[in-house]
């Protein structure tokens, strides 16, 4: 379930679901997450061309190292700087409708971190000013991992979810 983080005084109330599956070729340097999401209550200003992407991480969805939605900064983004040169999370942007709804399927994010390491971690949604507008914690939605192969990539299907 998404919550308003402490200190957020904006008008947004984000609802919906973010699901993560694991993406790997068997190497840490190309391991990451495949995210799917369907969210409402997002900032409609993120659809405008005047968003300042130089300030914070506006209009983004990111997994953080913290296991709490009440810690300052949520512990930073979850990624492995040894294997991935740049933090990939500022580039996972949502583009909402004028009503504040956005959805996407199978968005690949190479983090150098296995998706199962995201269990219990904070998932944060930012508004057009880069403020943390919503936070939820990933929980396992399956008792067992199911693997399937597409081309040369292995995916672990639907292990983690945040629901409204």
ROLUM-941183 format. One record per atom (N, C-alpha, C): atom name; x, y, z. Coordinates in steps of 0.1 Angstrom, whole numbers, padded with zeros to 4 digits. Example, Ala and Ser with C-alpha at 12.3 -4.5 7.8 and 13.67 -1.06 7.14 Angstrom:
ROLUM-941183
(zaro 'N'; (0132; -0057; 0078)) (zaro 'CA'; (0123; -0045; 0078)) (zaro 'C'; (0132; -0033; 0078)) (zaro 'N'; (0128; -0022; 0071)) (zaro 'CA'; (0137; -0011; 0071)) (zaro 'C'; (0129; 0000; 0079)) 
END
This chain:
ROLUM-941183
(zaro 'N'; (0008; -0012; 0000)) (zaro 'CA'; (0000; 0000; 0000)) (zaro 'C'; (0009; 0012; 0000)) (zaro 'N'; (0005; 0022; -0009)) (zaro 'CA'; (0013; 0034; -0009)) (zaro 'C'; (0008; 0044; 0002)) (zaro 'N'; (0018; 0051; 0007)) (zaro 'CA'; (0015; 0061; 0018)) (zaro 'C'; (0022; 0074; 0014)) (zaro 'N'; (0017; 0085; 0021)) (zaro 'CA'; (0023; 0098; 0019)) (zaro 'C'; (0035; 0098; 0028)) (zaro 'N'; (0047; 0100; 0023)) (zaro 'CA'; (0059; 0101; 0032)) (zaro 'C'; (0059; 0113; 0041)) (zaro 'N'; (0065; 0112; 0053)) (zaro 'CA'; (0066; 0124; 0062)) (zaro 'C'; (0072; 0136; 0055)) (zaro 'N'; (0066; 0147; 0057)) (zaro 'CA'; (0071; 0159; 0051)) (zaro 'C'; (0066; 0162; 0037)) (zaro 'N'; (0058; 0153; 0031)) (zaro 'CA'; (0052; 0156; 0018)) (zaro 'C'; (0039; 0164; 0020)) (zaro 'N'; (0038; 0176; 0015)) (zaro 'CA'; (0026; 0184; 0018)) (zaro 'C'; (0019; 0187; 0004)) (zaro 'N'; (0023; 0180; -0006)) (zaro 'CA'; (0016; 0182; -0019)) (zaro 'C'; (0002; 0176; -0020)) (zaro 'N'; (-0005; 0178; -0031)) (zaro 'CA'; (-0019; 0174; -0032)) (zaro 'C'; (-0020; 0159; -0037)) (zaro 'N'; (-0010; 0152; -0040)) (zaro 'CA'; (-0011; 0139; -0046)) (zaro 'C'; (-0014; 0128; -0036)) (zaro 'N'; (-0023; 0118; -0041)) (zaro 'CA'; (-0026; 0106; -0034)) (zaro 'C'; (-0024; 0095; -0044)) (zaro 'N'; (-0013; 0088; -0044)) (zaro 'CA'; (-0009; 0078; -0054)) (zaro 'C'; (-0015; 0065; -0050)) (zaro 'N'; (-0022; 0058; -0059)) (zaro 'CA'; (-0027; 0045; -0057)) (zaro 'C'; (-0023; 0036; -0069)) (zaro 'N'; (-0024; 0023; -0067)) (zaro 'CA'; (-0021; 0014; -0077)) (zaro 'C'; (-0011; 0003; -0074)) (zaro 'N'; (-0004; -0002; -0084)) (zaro 'CA'; (0005; -0013; -0081)) (zaro 'C'; (0018; -0012; -0089)) (zaro 'N'; (0029; -0016; -0083)) (zaro 'CA'; (0042; -0017; -0089)) (zaro 'C'; (0046; -0032; -0087)) (zaro 'N'; (0050; -0039; -0098)) (zaro 'CA'; (0054; -0053; -0097)) (zaro 'C'; (0068; -0054; -0102)) (zaro 'N'; (0077; -0062; -0096)) (zaro 'CA'; (0090; -0063; -0101)) (zaro 'C'; (0093; -0078; -0103)) (zaro 'N'; (0100; -0081; -0114)) (zaro 'CA'; (0105; -0095; -0117)) (zaro 'C'; (0120; -0093; -0119)) (zaro 'N'; (0127; -0104; -0118)) (zaro 'CA'; (0141; -0103; -0119)) (zaro 'C'; (0146; -0105; -0134)) (zaro 'N'; (0155; -0097; -0138)) (zaro 'CA'; (0161; -0098; -0151)) (zaro 'C'; (0176; -0101; -0149)) (zaro 'N'; (0180; -0112; -0156)) (zaro 'CA'; (0194; -0116; -0155)) (zaro 'C'; (0199; -0124; -0167)) (zaro 'N'; (0211; -0123; -0170)) (zaro 'CA'; (0218; -0131; -0180)) (zaro 'C'; (0228; -0140; -0173)) (zaro 'N'; (0227; -0140; -0159)) (zaro 'CA'; (0236; -0148; -0152)) (zaro 'C'; (0249; -0141; -0147)) (zaro 'N'; (0250; -0128; -0149)) (zaro 'CA'; (0261; -0120; -0145)) (zaro 'C'; (0255; -0109; -0136)) (zaro 'N'; (0263; -0104; -0126)) (zaro 'CA'; (0258; -0093; -0118)) (zaro 'C'; (0257; -0080; -0126)) (zaro 'N'; (0266; -0078; -0135)) (zaro 'CA'; (0267; -0066; -0142)) (zaro 'C'; (0255; -0063; -0151)) (zaro 'N'; (0247; -0074; -0155)) (zaro 'CA'; (0235; -0072; -0163)) (zaro 'C'; (0223; -0077; -0156)) (zaro 'N'; (0223; -0077; -0143)) (zaro 'CA'; (0212; -0081; -0135)) (zaro 'C'; (0204; -0069; -0131)) (zaro 'N'; (0191; -0071; -0130)) (zaro 'CA'; (0183; -0059; -0126)) (zaro 'C'; (0168; -0063; -0124)) (zaro 'N'; (0159; -0054; -0126)) (zaro 'CA'; (0145; -0056; -0124)) (zaro 'C'; (0138; -0053; -0137)) (zaro 'N'; (0127; -0060; -0138)) (zaro 'CA'; (0117; -0057; -0149)) (zaro 'C'; (0104; -0052; -0141)) (zaro 'N'; (0101; -0039; -0142)) (zaro 'CA'; (0090; -0034; -0135)) (zaro 'C'; (0078; -0032; -0144)) (zaro 'N'; (0067; -0034; -0138)) (zaro 'CA'; (0054; -0031; -0144)) (zaro 'C'; (0046; -0023; -0134)) (zaro 'N'; (0039; -0014; -0139)) (zaro 'CA'; (0031; -0005; -0129)) (zaro 'C'; (0018; 0000; -0136)) (zaro 'N'; (0009; 0002; -0127)) (zaro 'CA'; (-0004; 0008; -0131)) (zaro 'C'; (-0008; 0017; -0119)) (zaro 'N'; (-0006; 0030; -0121)) (zaro 'CA'; (-0007; 0040; -0110)) (zaro 'C'; (-0017; 0051; -0113)) (zaro 'N'; (-0024; 0056; -0103)) (zaro 'CA'; (-0033; 0067; -0104)) (zaro 'C'; (-0029; 0077; -0094)) (zaro 'N'; (-0034; 0089; -0095)) (zaro 'CA'; (-0031; 0100; -0085)) (zaro 'C'; (-0017; 0106; -0087)) (zaro 'N'; (-0011; 0103; -0099)) (zaro 'CA'; (0002; 0109; -0102)) (zaro 'C'; (0001; 0123; -0106)) (zaro 'N'; (0012; 0130; -0106)) (zaro 'CA'; (0013; 0144; -0109)) (zaro 'C'; (0011; 0147; -0124)) (zaro 'N'; (-0001; 0152; -0128)) (zaro 'CA'; (-0003; 0155; -0142)) (zaro 'C'; (0007; 0165; -0149)) (zaro 'N'; (0014; 0173; -0140)) (zaro 'CA'; (0024; 0182; -0145)) (zaro 'C'; (0036; 0174; -0151)) (zaro 'N'; (0037; 0161; -0148)) (zaro 'CA'; (0048; 0153; -0154)) (zaro 'C'; (0046; 0151; -0169)) (zaro 'N'; (0034; 0153; -0174)) (zaro 'CA'; (0031; 0152; -0188)) (zaro 'C'; (0035; 0164; -0196)) (zaro 'N'; (0038; 0175; -0189)) (zaro 'CA'; (0042; 0188; -0195)) (zaro 'C'; (0056; 0188; -0199)) (zaro 'N'; (0059; 0196; -0209)) (zaro 'CA'; (0073; 0198; -0214)) (zaro 'C'; (0082; 0206; -0205)) (zaro 'N'; (0076; 0213; -0195)) (zaro 'CA'; (0084; 0223; -0187)) (zaro 'C'; (0089; 0217; -0174)) (zaro 'N'; (0089; 0204; -0172)) (zaro 'CA'; (0094; 0198; -0160)) (zaro 'C'; (0109; 0200; -0160)) (zaro 'N'; (0114; 0204; -0149)) (zaro 'CA'; (0128; 0207; -0147)) (zaro 'C'; (0135; 0194; -0142)) (zaro 'N'; (0141; 0186; -0151)) (zaro 'CA'; (0148; 0174; -0147)) (zaro 'C'; (0161; 0176; -0141)) (zaro 'N'; (0165; 0188; -0139)) (zaro 'CA'; (0178; 0191; -0132)) (zaro 'C'; (0176; 0192; -0117)) (zaro 'N'; (0164; 0192; -0112)) (zaro 'CA'; (0161; 0193; -0098)) (zaro 'C'; (0155; 0180; -0092)) (zaro 'N'; (0163; 0174; -0084)) (zaro 'CA'; (0159; 0161; -0078)) (zaro 'C'; (0157; 0150; -0088)) (zaro 'N'; (0147; 0142; -0086)) (zaro 'CA'; (0143; 0132; -0096)) (zaro 'C'; (0128; 0132; -0099)) (zaro 'N'; (0124; 0142; -0106)) (zaro 'CA'; (0110; 0144; -0108)) (zaro 'C'; (0104; 0133; -0117)) (zaro 'N'; (0091; 0130; -0114)) (zaro 'CA'; (0083; 0121; -0122)) (zaro 'C'; (0089; 0107; -0123)) (zaro 'N'; (0095; 0102; -0112)) (zaro 'CA'; (0102; 0089; -0113)) (zaro 'C'; (0096; 0079; -0103)) (zaro 'N'; (0099; 0067; -0106)) (zaro 'CA'; (0096; 0055; -0097)) (zaro 'C'; (0110; 0049; -0094)) (zaro 'N'; (0112; 0046; -0081)) (zaro 'CA'; (0125; 0041; -0078)) (zaro 'C'; (0124; 0031; -0065)) (zaro 'N'; (0133; 0022; -0065)) (zaro 'CA'; (0135; 0013; -0054)) (zaro 'C'; (0146; 0018; -0045)) (zaro 'N'; (0144; 0019; -0032)) (zaro 'CA'; (0154; 0024; -0023)) (zaro 'C'; (0159; 0014; -0013)) (zaro 'N'; (0170; 0017; -0007)) (zaro 'CA'; (0177; 0007; 0002)) (zaro 'C'; (0169; 0005; 0015)) (zaro 'N'; (0162; 0015; 0019)) (zaro 'CA'; (0155; 0015; 0032)) (zaro 'C'; (0143; 0005; 0032)) (zaro 'N'; (0140; -0001; 0044)) (zaro 'CA'; (0129; -0009; 0045)) (zaro 'C'; (0117; -0002; 0051)) (zaro 'N'; (0118; 0011; 0052)) (zaro 'CA'; (0108; 0019; 0058)) (zaro 'C'; (0104; 0031; 0050)) (zaro 'N'; (0092; 0035; 0050)) (zaro 'CA'; (0087; 0047; 0043)) (zaro 'C'; (0088; 0059; 0052)) (zaro 'N'; (0094; 0057; 0063)) (zaro 'CA'; (0095; 0068; 0073)) (zaro 'C'; (0109; 0073; 0076)) (zaro 'N'; (0119; 0067; 0068)) (zaro 'CA'; (0133; 0071; 0070)) (zaro 'C'; (0137; 0082; 0061)) (zaro 'N'; (0145; 0091; 0065)) (zaro 'CA'; (0150; 0102; 0057)) (zaro 'C'; (0157; 0098; 0044)) (zaro 'N'; (0151; 0102; 0033)) (zaro 'CA'; (0158; 0099; 0020)) (zaro 'C'; (0156; 0084; 0016)) (zaro 'N'; (0149; 0077; 0024)) (zaro 'CA'; (0147; 0062; 0021)) (zaro 'C'; (0159; 0054; 0019)) (zaro 'N'; (0171; 0059; 0024)) (zaro 'CA'; (0183; 0052; 0023)) (zaro 'C'; (0190; 0053; 0009)) (zaro 'N'; (0186; 0061; 0000)) (zaro 'CA'; (0192; 0062; -0013)) (zaro 'C'; (0187; 0051; -0022)) (zaro 'N'; (0190; 0052; -0035)) (zaro 'CA'; (0185; 0042; -0045)) (zaro 'C'; (0192; 0029; -0044)) (zaro 'N'; (0185; 0018; -0047)) (zaro 'CA'; (0190; 0004; -0046)) (zaro 'C'; (0197; 0001; -0059)) (zaro 'N'; (0210; 0001; -0060)) (zaro 'CA'; (0218; -0003; -0071)) (zaro 'C'; (0232; -0006; -0067)) (zaro 'N'; (0239; -0013; -0075)) (zaro 'CA'; (0253; -0017; -0072)) (zaro 'C'; (0263; -0009; -0081)) (zaro 'N'; (0269; 0000; -0075)) (zaro 'CA'; (0278; 0009; -0082)) (zaro 'C'; (0291; 0002; -0087)) (zaro 'N'; (0294; -0010; -0082)) (zaro 'CA'; (0305; -0018; -0087)) (zaro 'C'; (0302; -0023; -0100)) (zaro 'N'; (0290; -0027; -0103)) (zaro 'CA'; (0286; -0033; -0116)) (zaro 'C'; (0279; -0024; -0126)) (zaro 'N'; (0273; -0013; -0121)) (zaro 'CA'; (0265; -0004; -0129)) (zaro 'C'; (0271; 0010; -0127)) (zaro 'N'; (0276; 0016; -0138)) (zaro 'CA'; (0283; 0028; -0137)) (zaro 'C'; (0275; 0040; -0131)) (zaro 'N'; (0263; 0041; -0135)) (zaro 'CA'; (0254; 0053; -0131)) (zaro 'C'; (0242; 0048; -0125)) (zaro 'N'; (0237; 0055; -0115)) (zaro 'CA'; (0224; 0052; -0109)) (zaro 'C'; (0213; 0052; -0119)) (zaro 'N'; (0206; 0041; -0121)) (zaro 'CA'; (0196; 0040; -0132)) (zaro 'C'; (0182; 0046; -0128)) (zaro 'N'; (0180; 0047; -0115)) (zaro 'CA'; (0166; 0051; -0111)) (zaro 'C'; (0162; 0065; -0115)) (zaro 'N'; (0170; 0075; -0116)) (zaro 'CA'; (0164; 0088; -0120)) (zaro 'C'; (0159; 0088; -0134)) (zaro 'N'; (0162; 0077; -0142)) (zaro 'CA'; (0157; 0077; -0156)) (zaro 'C'; (0145; 0068; -0158)) (zaro 'N'; (0139; 0062; -0147)) (zaro 'CA'; (0127; 0055; -0148)) (zaro 'C'; (0116; 0065; -0145)) (zaro 'N'; (0111; 0071; -0156)) (zaro 'CA'; (0101; 0082; -0155)) (zaro 'C'; (0087; 0077; -0159)) (zaro 'N'; (0077; 0082; -0153)) (zaro 'CA'; (0064; 0079; -0157)) (zaro 'C'; (0058; 0091; -0165)) (zaro 'N'; (0050; 0089; -0174)) (zaro 'CA'; (0043; 0099; -0182)) (zaro 'C'; (0028; 0097; -0181)) (zaro 'N'; (0022; 0105; -0172)) (zaro 'CA'; (0008; 0103; -0169)) (zaro 'C'; (-0001; 0110; -0179)) (zaro 'N'; (-0014; 0105; -0179)) (zaro 'CA'; (-0024; 0112; -0186)) (zaro 'C'; (-0028; 0125; -0179)) (zaro 'N'; (-0036; 0133; -0184)) (zaro 'CA'; (-0040; 0146; -0178)) (zaro 'C'; (-0048; 0143; -0165)) (zaro 'N'; (-0053; 0130; -0163)) (zaro 'CA'; (-0060; 0126; -0151)) (zaro 'C'; (-0051; 0121; -0141)) (zaro 'N'; (-0038; 0120; -0144)) (zaro 'CA'; (-0028; 0115; -0134)) (zaro 'C'; (-0026; 0099; -0134)) (zaro 'N'; (-0029; 0093; -0145)) (zaro 'CA'; (-0028; 0078; -0146)) (zaro 'C'; (-0016; 0075; -0155)) (zaro 'N'; (-0008; 0065; -0151)) (zaro 'CA'; (0003; 0060; -0159)) (zaro 'C'; (0004; 0045; -0157)) (zaro 'N'; (0008; 0038; -0168)) (zaro 'CA'; (0010; 0023; -0167)) (zaro 'C'; (0021; 0019; -0177)) (zaro 'N'; (0028; 0009; -0174)) (zaro 'CA'; (0038; 0003; -0182)) (zaro 'C'; (0040; -0011; -0179)) (zaro 'N'; (0044; -0019; -0189)) (zaro 'CA'; (0047; -0033; -0187)) (zaro 'C'; (0062; -0036; -0191)) (zaro 'N'; (0068; -0044; -0183)) (zaro 'CA'; (0082; -0049; -0186)) (zaro 'C'; (0092; -0038; -0189)) (zaro 'N'; (0093; -0028; -0180)) (zaro 'CA'; (0104; -0018; -0181)) (zaro 'C'; (0116; -0024; -0175)) (zaro 'N'; (0127; -0025; -0182)) (zaro 'CA'; (0139; -0031; -0177)) (zaro 'C'; (0148; -0021; -0171)) (zaro 'N'; (0153; -0023; -0159)) (zaro 'CA'; (0162; -0014; -0152)) (zaro 'C'; (0174; -0023; -0147)) (zaro 'N'; (0185; -0020; -0153)) (zaro 'CA'; (0198; -0027; -0149)) (zaro 'C'; (0204; -0020; -0137)) (zaro 'N'; (0204; -0028; -0126)) (zaro 'CA'; (0208; -0022; -0113)) (zaro 'C'; (0220; -0029; -0107)) (zaro 'N'; (0223; -0041; -0112)) (zaro 'CA'; (0234; -0049; -0106)) (zaro 'C'; (0229; -0056; -0093)) (zaro 'N'; (0216; -0055; -0091)) (zaro 'CA'; (0210; -0061; -0078)) (zaro 'C'; (0199; -0070; -0082)) (zaro 'N'; (0198; -0082; -0077)) (zaro 'CA'; (0187; -0091; -0080)) (zaro 'C'; (0174; -0086; -0074)) (zaro 'N'; (0164; -0088; -0082)) (zaro 'CA'; (0150; -0083; -0077)) (zaro 'C'; (0147; -0088; -0064)) (zaro 'N'; (0150; -0101; -0061)) (zaro 'CA'; (0146; -0106; -0047)) (zaro 'C'; (0153; -0099; -0036)) (zaro 'N'; (0164; -0091; -0039)) (zaro 'CA'; (0170; -0083; -0028)) (zaro 'C'; (0161; -0070; -0026)) (zaro 'N'; (0151; -0068; -0034)) (zaro 'CA'; (0142; -0057; -0033)) (zaro 'C'; (0131; -0059; -0023)) (zaro 'N'; (0129; -0072; -0019)) (zaro 'CA'; (0119; -0075; -0010)) (zaro 'C'; (0121; -0068; 0003)) (zaro 'N'; (0110; -0061; 0008)) (zaro 'CA'; (0111; -0053; 0020)) (zaro 'C'; (0117; -0040; 0018)) (zaro 'N'; (0120; -0036; 0006)) (zaro 'CA'; (0126; -0022; 0003)) (zaro 'C'; (0115; -0012; -0001)) (zaro 'N'; (0118; 0000; 0002)) (zaro 'CA'; (0108; 0011; -0002)) (zaro 'C'; (0108; 0014; -0017)) (zaro 'N'; (0096; 0015; -0022)) (zaro 'CA'; (0094; 0020; -0036)) (zaro 'C'; (0088; 0034; -0035)) (zaro 'N'; (0095; 0043; -0042)) (zaro 'CA'; (0091; 0057; -0040)) (zaro 'C'; (0087; 0063; -0054)) (zaro 'N'; (0076; 0071; -0053)) (zaro 'CA'; (0071; 0078; -0065)) (zaro 'C'; (0073; 0093; -0063)) (zaro 'N'; (0079; 0100; -0072)) (zaro 'CA'; (0082; 0114; -0071)) (zaro 'C'; (0072; 0123; -0079)) (zaro 'N'; (0069; 0135; -0075)) (zaro 'CA'; (0061; 0144; -0082)) (zaro 'C'; (0069; 0152; -0092)) (zaro 'N'; (0063; 0162; -0099)) (zaro 'CA'; (0070; 0170; -0109)) (zaro 'C'; (0081; 0179; -0103)) (zaro 'N'; (0081; 0181; -0090)) (zaro 'CA'; (0091; 0189; -0084)) (zaro 'C'; (0102; 0180; -0078)) (zaro 'N'; (0101; 0167; -0080)) (zaro 'CA'; (0111; 0158; -0075)) (zaro 'C'; (0109; 0155; -0060)) (zaro 'N'; (0098; 0159; -0054)) (zaro 'CA'; (0095; 0155; -0040)) (zaro 'C'; (0089; 0141; -0040)) (zaro 'N'; (0093; 0134; -0029)) (zaro 'CA'; (0088; 0120; -0027)) (zaro 'C'; (0073; 0121; -0023)) (zaro 'N'; (0064; 0118; -0032)) (zaro 'CA'; (0050; 0119; -0030)) (zaro 'C'; (0043; 0107; -0025)) (zaro 'N'; (0049; 0095; -0027)) (zaro 'CA'; (0043; 0083; -0023)) (zaro 'C'; (0054; 0072; -0020)) (zaro 'N'; (0051; 0063; -0011)) (zaro 'CA'; (0060; 0053; -0008)) (zaro 'C'; (0053; 0040; -0004)) (zaro 'N'; (0058; 0029; -0008)) (zaro 'CA'; (0053; 0016; -0004)) (zaro 'C'; (0064; 0006; -0002)) (zaro 'N'; (0062; -0005; 0004)) (zaro 'CA'; (0073; -0015; 0006)) (zaro 'C'; (0070; -0027; -0002)) (zaro 'N'; (0080; -0032; -0010)) (zaro 'CA'; (0078; -0044; -0018)) (zaro 'C'; (0076; -0056; -0008)) (zaro 'N'; (0066; -0064; -0012)) (zaro 'CA'; (0063; -0077; -0005)) (zaro 'C'; (0063; -0088; -0015)) (zaro 'N'; (0067; -0100; -0011)) (zaro 'CA'; (0066; -0112; -0020)) (zaro 'C'; (0052; -0115; -0022)) (zaro 'N'; (0049; -0118; -0034)) (zaro 'CA'; (0035; -0122; -0038)) (zaro 'C'; (0034; -0137; -0042)) (zaro 'N'; (0045; -0144; -0041)) (zaro 'CA'; (0046; -0158; -0045)) (zaro 'C'; (0054; -0165; -0035)) (zaro 'N'; (0051; -0178; -0032)) (zaro 'CA'; (0059; -0185; -0022)) (zaro 'C'; (0070; -0192; -0029)) (zaro 'N'; (0070; -0193; -0043)) (zaro 'CA'; (0081; -0199; -0050)) (zaro 'C'; (0084; -0191; -0062)) (zaro 'N'; (0096; -0192; -0067)) (zaro 'CA'; (0101; -0185; -0078)) (zaro 'C'; (0098; -0193; -0091)) (zaro 'N'; (0093; -0187; -0101)) (zaro 'CA'; (0091; -0193; -0114)) (zaro 'C'; (0100; -0187; -0124)) (zaro 'N'; (0108; -0195; -0131)) (zaro 'CA'; (0117; -0190; -0141)) (zaro 'C'; (0112; -0192; -0155)) (zaro 'N'; (0114; -0182; -0163)) (zaro 'CA'; (0112; -0185; -0177)) (zaro 'C'; (0122; -0177; -0185)) (zaro 'N'; (0124; -0182; -0197)) (zaro 'CA'; (0135; -0176; -0206)) (zaro 'C'; (0129; -0170; -0218)) (zaro 'N'; (0134; -0158; -0221)) (zaro 'CA'; (0130; -0150; -0233)) (zaro 'C'; (0143; -0146; -0240)) (zaro 'N'; (0146; -0151; -0252)) (zaro 'CA'; (0159; -0148; -0259)) (zaro 'C'; (0170; -0153; -0250)) (zaro 'N'; (0179; -0145; -0246)) (zaro 'CA'; (0190; -0149; -0237)) (zaro 'C'; (0189; -0144; -0223)) (zaro 'N'; (0177; -0140; -0219)) (zaro 'CA'; (0175; -0134; -0206)) (zaro 'C'; (0166; -0142; -0198)) (zaro 'N'; (0170; -0144; -0185)) (zaro 'CA'; (0161; -0152; -0176)) (zaro 'C'; (0153; -0142; -0168)) (zaro 'N'; (0141; -0144; -0166)) (zaro 'CA'; (0132; -0136; -0157)) (zaro 'C'; (0127; -0144; -0146)) (zaro 'N'; (0126; -0139; -0134)) (zaro 'CA'; (0119; -0145; -0123)) (zaro 'C'; (0105; -0138; -0123)) (zaro 'N'; (0095; -0145; -0124)) (zaro 'CA'; (0082; -0139; -0126)) (zaro 'C'; (0075; -0135; -0113)) (zaro 'N'; (0071; -0122; -0113)) (zaro 'CA'; (0062; -0116; -0102)) (zaro 'C'; (0065; -0119; -0088)) (zaro 'N'; (0078; -0117; -0084)) (zaro 'CA'; (0081; -0120; -0070)) (zaro 'C'; (0077; -0109; -0060)) (zaro 'N'; (0076; -0097; -0064)) (zaro 'CA'; (0074; -0086; -0055)) (zaro 'C'; (0063; -0076; -0060)) (zaro 'N'; (0056; -0071; -0051)) (zaro 'CA'; (0045; -0062; -0054)) (zaro 'C'; (0042; -0051; -0043)) (zaro 'N'; (0039; -0039; -0048)) (zaro 'CA'; (0033; -0029; -0039)) (zaro 'C'; (0019; -0026; -0044)) (zaro 'N'; (0009; -0027; -0036)) (zaro 'CA'; (-0005; -0025; -0040)) (zaro 'C'; (-0011; -0014; -0032)) (zaro 'N'; (-0021; -0007; -0039)) (zaro 'CA'; (-0028; 0004; -0032)) (zaro 'C'; (-0037; -0002; -0021)) 
END
